[in-house]
Amino acid sequence: MSNAEWITRVDPVEPQPGPLRGLTMALKDNIDLAGVPTTAGDPRTTEPAASNAFVVDRLIAAGAVPLGKTNLDQYATGLVGTRSPYGACHSVFSADHISGGSSSGSAVAVASGQVDFALGTDTAGSGRVPAAFNRLVGIKPSRGLVSARGVVPACRSLDCVTVMARSVETARRAFEVMVGFDPDDAWSRRFESLPHSRPGRVGPPVIGVPDVDLDLDPLHEKAWQQMLAEAHRLGQVVAVDIQPLLEAANLLYSGPWLAERWLAFGDKLDDVPEVDPTVRAIVRGGSELTAAAAFAGFDRLASLARASEHLWTSLDALLLPVTPNHPTLAEVAADPIGTNSRLGRFTNMVNLLDLCAVAFPGPDRADGLPFGVQLIAPAGHDHVLIDLAAQWTDEVLLAVAGAHLTGQPLNPELVRRGARLVESARTASTYRMYLVPGPRPALTPAAEGAELEVEIWAIPAAQLGGFATTIQPPLAIGPLDLSDGRRILGFVSTADAVNPANDITSHGGWRSYLASSNQQDV
């Protein structure tokens, strides 16, 4: 089944010198790219944009290369990726399941490897939901940290330009270029600093998790429980009351903020085939709201903000699933409003309560579909969240050859640090294996050697330093060549640290040596 991620493709240009030189990007088609119409998902818009959006200018100046404009839920109203006359998008991992929206095409373009990163927008979760459904990292900045000048508004007081990438590092590189005060954007804000840690906080991070059942679908629930177990390895986990946040989420499509959508594009919602009927039905309700209803909404939000502000005195971040489930295209077609509404349960409140968020992949569901989680913190703590997400997601490949192999005595040390087995492999034929005190095997480079059995594990980058301190000489962690030509880290030793009389290369690996010598004391 084909996907519908692109609305307009453009020819790549020579990149400018800068920190993003050569990285390719896609732009959600509610963000201006000079010379290309900004449709916001409405094909009646054919006039090319006269200039780039503020944030696009910054990225191009830093060396990024735009490759086109991507599909979206029309006028950025939806979390499903199906409300578009250009066609529905599906997850790159399942043709039956939605891509998420409204930044649907941007997520698909990144997840399918067509671009290095993409811009979306996130008012109610429109950057985080498609990131979650396509195993991506999605940074939802603090409101006003990234200028929205040159972006078609959905809900101007809440709109945020977001970035999606396949790794935290790439998303961070783009984010750092995107940040900048824009005096010509009335909603742009000056932040004195963006700290990498909460002021006055020392020790491991304190991560809040909900103290109630979240009513997740069974496949989501199982992955969520795995994620909670990982959280305990990363820091101190504290159960907290999130009810005020959930109540705030319910406000987004009522009162002031629905009226604000009507103000932004209600005049374009004619009864014509080009307008998505679900978008029309939702937003037209904003035309009937009164000033009294608006102020009632502001007052209720202020009360909920006060009820939740104590969370941030003790937490570095709040951990939540991005969504309670992952619907199919058929489920959305059967109940387009109800299915969409459920998806925003854990995302709608973030901008309303002036918070920032980073979505990133958690453990995959049992059916192989991605499961996305998010870290949330007060405005201005974007780097705190990005750093925490990096600790969770950035991994280093490490080859092990002895007591850390699966089933061997020190393997739990790897598992405890969040490492995961990737594959079995063999070294290049330029290594020999020697028995050293422990007893343990030592791999040493040699002109004539053999391909020796190893396992490749992926260990969180933040855990590698601590793990390395547990390795006793003469072993150390250093570059190791594999039989397929890759070079990764592994357990190695120099030749002058071993006894040539203890050469066990002929066994082909540590397990074979143990079996032949009948020695299990490792």
Number of C-alpha atoms within 10 A of each C-alpha: 7 8 16 21 27 24 21 17 13 12 8 12 11 10 18 16 13 14 16 20 17 20 19 21 27 31 27 33 34 29 29 28 25 15 13 20 22 26 27 28 26 22 16 12 11 11 11 14 17 13 14 19 20 22 25 26 16 17 24 23 18 21 19 28 25 25 20 24 30 31 36 42 31 30 26 33 26 30 30 33 33 28 27 26 17 20 18 23 30 30 30 21 18 15 15 15 21 28 36 35 36 34 39 37 34 36 43 31 27 26 26 14 11 14 22 23 31 30 30 33 31 32 30 31 31 33 33 37 35 35 38 29 32 29 27 29 35 36 32 32 26 26 27 25 24 27 27 25 22 20 24 22 24 26 24 18 16 22 24 30 28 27 31 36 29 23 21 25 17 17 22 21 13 27 24 13 19 23 16 18 16 19 12 11 15 13 19 18 17 12 13 7 8 13 12 15 17 18 7 5 12 9 7 12 19 20 23 25 20 15 12 11 7 14 10 14 12 13 18 23 19 15 20 24 12 14 21 15 12 17 20 13 14 19 15 15 20 15 12 15 14 19 15 17 22 17 16 23 22 15 19 22 19 17 22 23 22 24 24 23 24 24 17 16 16 17 9 14 19 12 10 9 8 16 21 22 15 14 20 18 12 16 21 18 17 21 14 11 16 13 11 11 15 18 13 14 19 16 12 14 22 14 13 17 18 11 14 16 12 10 17 15 8 13 21 26 25 24 22 23 28 27 25 23 19 24 20 19 21 12 16 18 11 11 11 18 16 11 19 19 16 14 23 23 22 24 27 25 25 26 25 23 22 16 19 25 29 31 32 32 26 23 20 19 18 13 7 11 21 24 30 32 26 28 25 26 23 19 20 21 23 26 20 22 24 25 17 22 22 19 16 23 19 15 20 17 20 24 32 23 25 24 19 19 23 16 9 14 14 14 16 15 13 20 15 12 18 19 22 16 17 14 11 13 17 20 27 20 17 19 23 26 29 22 20 18 12 10 13 16 28 28 27 21 18 14 9 9 17 21 19 24 22 25 20 22 23 19 24 20 17 19 19 19 10 11 14 12 10 10 12 10 12 16 19 18 18 13 14 21 19 22 15 10 9 10 16 15 17 25 23 24 22 14 16 9 14 20 11 13 8 12 16 18 20 14 17 17 23 24 19 14 18 14 11 10 9 9 11 12 11 14
